[in-house]
Amino acid sequence: MEWSWRRRLRATPAEPWDADAELQASDFPTLRELAERWRDDAAEMRSWLAELTDDAVVAPWEGERPGGPALWVFLIHVVEHGITELSDAAVLLRRVGRPTGSLTFLDFIDPVPPKTDDA
């Protein structure tokens, strides 16, 4: 989702990221290949975000709807959608007996691991 929105917001031609170009499980036969894709995608996202100026973030996005909301609105959408996807993945993992542990943002950024009952 981040991948397609980033391309859309950067005005990349739609064919490589539109609905017909959804990622397929068969594209990632191993966990290693999937992890590499995620790492590459995360690096590309960080690079693009680092290039954005304050003016670009607050300016109306002139993509598909000229004069539409500012770029920051779409960036918030990407974050919120990612939270939804994380929640969906956690539910699926729990349904197959794979507890996820804490997935909160504060736990993610905290350098000290949370205490457990057996500690």
Helices and strands as residue ranges (DSSP letters): H 2-9, G 19-21, G 25-27, H 31-51, H 54-58, H 71-95, H 105-109
